[in-house]
Amino acid sequence: MRDRTILRPAWLLCAAALLALVAAPAARAAEDEGFQLHLDALVFGPQWVDVDSNSAKFQEYTDETDGFKIPKVVISGSDPEGKRELGIWLKDVGQRDARYTLDYDVSGSYSFFLDYNKIPHNYQNDATFLWTRDGNLFEIAAPIRAGIQAALETRFAASPASVNFAFLNGLITPYLEAAPRVDVGLQRDRTHARFELGKSSNIGWGLEYKHENRTGSRPLGVAFGFNNVTELPEPIDYDTDDATLDGEWRMKNGALRFGYRYSRFENNIDTIYWDNPFRATDATNSGAYQAPGSSSIAGGARGIASLNPDNSAGSLFANGNWRWGKKFWLNAAFSQTDLKQNADLEPYLLNSAVRTTAGQLASDPGILPQQTADRKVTLTSFNLDFGTRFAEVFTFRARYRSYDYDNKSSQIEIPGYGRYHGYWQNVGRITPKYAWSRETISAELGWEIGKASRLGLEYKIDSMDRDFREVKSADDDVVRLTFDSKLAKDWNLRAAAEMGNRSTSEYDYYAEEWSFTEHGVPSQNPDLRRYDEAERDYERFNVTLEWMPASGWSVAAGIDTRQDEYDESILGLTDEEYFNWNVEVGYAPSEKINFFLHYQQADRDSSMVSRQSGATASLDPRDNWYADFEENNDMVGFGFNYREKRWSYRAWINYSESDGFLDFEATQGGIPLGNRAAAVDIPNYEDIKLFQGGMAFDYKIMKNTVVGLFYRYEDYSIDSFILQDLDPYLPGALLLAGNRGDYEANILGATLKLKF
Amino acid sequence: MRNPRSWSLLGLALLGAVLVGAGLAAPVAAQEGGGYAGGETCIGCHDGMSLAGTPHGRPAFAAQTTLSCEACHGPGAAHADDPDDLALRPKKVDSLRASEASAVCLSCHAGGNQALWHGSAHEARQVSCVSCHSVHGAKYGKALLKSANPVESCYECHRDVRADTYKNSHHPIREGKISCADCHNPHGSVGEKMVVAASVNDLCYSCHANYRGPFVWEHPPVRENCGNCHTPHGSNHLYLQKTSIPFNCQQCHANTRHPGTIYDGFKLPTLENEGAGTNRLFNQACLNCHPMIHGSNAVGSPYLGQ
């Protein structure tokens, strides 16, 4: 289901602005013969697409269809003095991935820039969709649900244990087979306009406006319980507006910039309601969160989901830079941003059978502790850095950076909550006021060795302070050594080595109890260390070498590695390693022809340890399980360009392959394996292959006319553990199960390129 | 927990003050002397170097300076008088030390996007303006880039990022719908990693404002850094995740019952093993039931469900 947006006010405004701006110089041209509009280039022609599958991956972000195409139009305008200039670039005219850009510049006076960028994002095609959507309501016809419920009740009464996957599958499959298919995807239409005044004077002003309209749908997992996941195409209708007024005061030795930015996000569908496929009437019991199954067939007939709410951000900012001679510079920046969100709060659930412990109807919005969210956060950032050169060849630079996330929201306390639309969970909760601040202090000493080399040594302390998390404070100490050099006329070298150590305050595993009104024993395992807070050592090294061995040749090679170790973490992420090497060769034996070849290998290996528990956290290491994640990525590309006086030819191929493996281990006798002898590895931890190749031939038939032919080939395949064998109905889940898999595509086109 | 800030700040301030004093006390290099020959004289011999049709050939440039070629290359009268004397040749910008080459451009382009060049990661690593731009041999637009487009310009050094964009989950960079400069300012910025915002999250919210919140129920690592779970340039896993769900979640959640359960290959819903499959391992895994992972506004949803 892809919503199509008709004309919206912002759209009309932009179109009007575009017309006005094009019309303005045109009108002036009429008055002033000096200004002339000129069609510089026009490219058009037919395109044929042959693809063997309706996979959404083929056109994930593009609009590749059969038909007549206008890939490029360029219009320019100027006056004889070149004082006023206009440029218009139209790309993929009329398509879902079109882009239109206008730039009008009055030299030294003002300029205007307008960009309209359409970006599709397709998730999956031909998805199975059992519901009928009406606005923000997803419905299943009442007789269907009543029939399913009756069958369930009869079966459950006869034998609860017989309410199993086979039975449920038999119930729902006839409806799924008759359900319509929908494409799930978004369309982002982005407008960006900027007006600048006084570009060449001491004070310049800018006025900027951005608008994005995002419409369509994307997969959303929602559930009526552990055994009743109901994936929906979440309806998306977002409007985001950003307006900025900024100024720049330019002085002899520096400049001061300042401004205010306001951003507003509006979700036109911020709540959805959807029918439970297995219930036509409301019912409740303590096992409803596991329905439909052997323990219960109760639950809510309709669910409610609060989606991303409207919000705003107002930001005041200023930054300046100053230079004193050639020896000293100073930069300073400050910004304060107020985030606000005050959307209406929805009731705990809609199930009319559910009452709170106090006997109130849980579906009554009047029992909520407050009616709107009332969320406020102030972000304050400050940055100061300076540098100086001394003794001609040495530099020193230091930086202080702080960022503060100050949560000013009220704490909301609730006596309990609706568990999966089916049951009142009598556990009091309170929203913690998470807040954090980060400070970074760094200093770097540089030594310029000769004319073309530099050695740098940097020390940095990166500190975090947090409220309501396990680790209150942490310091990352980082040392970095860099060396950059033009070793010789034809050699460039860049190298860096970095080591970091994060030390932390005590790890408070009771921290998660801050969200409970009555603190107890956390369900979290006490041996876990969350990797973003855990103590850690890391090393990073990278080097790049560029060499031009002979005329026309260029060779570049590089290595980049990083290793993180979490030695203090008994459970959680324990280590992570990244290794990348690449090589690139270019050869241009003459001005007519050049070849290029590049290859890259990037491997990632990480390990985690977890521990499986029952109702209470296990402290027994025999309940541990281990996972080692391996990803090997290779990419190779090759191509050449050949240009003669009248014709040109280019061809290229690109192949990338990702091979992942997930290795599991667990001890026999522990909880993870139960009666099993060994854990089962996942060999297809995302195995993906993408081959792309193409060629293009252009022939100049006249001075300004070029005819061309192009051909592209794409072959994509994916073997993904998480997407394999998905059906519309699987144990505990009703899925969209659309097509985002393999495809093979051929695209052939002809173009006529006119240059005027 | 150590508290290094006070002494660190003090130490840095003291060291800075000493060095600043030294820097200010040092004499500024004398301006280069010599007469100017005029741009037309230069073009008389260097006929391929005309600025006509380029941004530097526009009236705004002439309004800034009348020195034409010599605004960047320095006075050339002596060289014009004796072209064979190598010692008299004006400076060739791309043969200068990186800081000196950039200083030539910064003499005009010191504001706007270039304002924070000093102190930027590129400046510190001997990258100069002429590493990416060419006044006379540009291949790309008004920005006068040496490369065919801005993204290719970045790939000249950041080759690992190019491969990332070919991974299964990626921002539409290789499709040409966004470019590196949408997120980074290669000339320097207030934020780390040269991002065009005060923090990584502030940058992500500029397109993904739906996740900006603040929400009723927050997921704290999300508020601190999107990069805790996502990798921006490309991933083999859904939604640009560093590690695939459910394991991405399990690296931080080893609670009792289902969060700490081993979800190995045995739990996959293969055709031969459909009955053992669990909805915590297939499709959206944890997100099947906890979709509001970036924060939930449902007051009764502390576990980030719907």
Interface residues (C-beta under 8 A of the other chain):
Chain A: E60 Y61 T62 E81 G82 K83 E85 D97 R99 D103 S107 G108 N117 I119 H121 F165 K199 S200 G204 E212 P219 L220 G221 V222 A223 F226 V229 E231 Y238 T240 D242 E248 R250 G254 A255 R257 S263 F265 N267 G303 I304 A305 S306 L307 N308 P309 N311 A313 N319 N321 R323 W324 G325 K326 K327 F328 W329 N331 A333 S335 T337 L339 Q341 A343 L345 E346 Y348 L349 L368 P369 A373 R375 K376 V377 L379 S381 N383 D385 F386 G387 T388 R389 F390 A391 F396 R397 A398 R399 Y400 R401 Y403 Y405 N407 S409 I412 I414 G416 Y417 G418 Y420 R429 T431 P432 Y434 W436 E439 T440 I441 A443 E444 G446 E448 K451 A452 R454 G456 I461 S463 M464 R466 F468 R469 K472 S473 A474 D475 T482 D484 S485 R494 S503 T504 S505 S515 P522 S523 Q524 N525 D527 L528 R530 Y531 D532 T544 A556 G558 D560 L571 G572 L573 N580 N582 E584 H598 Q600 A602 S606 M608 S610 R611 Q612 S613 G614 A615 T616 A617 W625 A627 F629 E631 N633 M635 N654 S656 S658 G660 L662 F664 A666 P672 L673 R676 A679 V680 D681 I682 P683 Y685 E686 I688 L690 I718 F721 I722 L723 Q724 D725 L726 D727 L730 P731 G732 A733 L735 A737
Chain B: M1 R2 P4 R5 S8 L9 L12 L15 G16 L19 V20 A22 G23 L24 A26 V28 A29 G57 R58 P59 A60 A63 Q64 R97 A98 S99 A103 A110 G111 G112 A115 L116 H118 G119 A124 R125 Q126 K142 C157 R159 D160 R162 A163 D164 Y166 K167 N168 P172 E175 K177 I178 V190 E192 A198 S199 D202 Y205 S206 C207 A209 N210 Y211 R212 G213 P214 F215 V216 W217 E218 P220 P221 R223 E224 N225 N228 N236 H237 L238 T243 S244 I245 F247 Q250 Q251 C252 H253 A254 N255 T256 R257 G260 T261 I262 D264 G265 F266 L268 P269 T270 L271 E274 G275 G277 T278 N279 L281 F282 N283 Q284 A285 L287 N288 C289 H290 P291 M292 H294 S296 N297 A298 V299 G300 S301 P302 G305 Q306
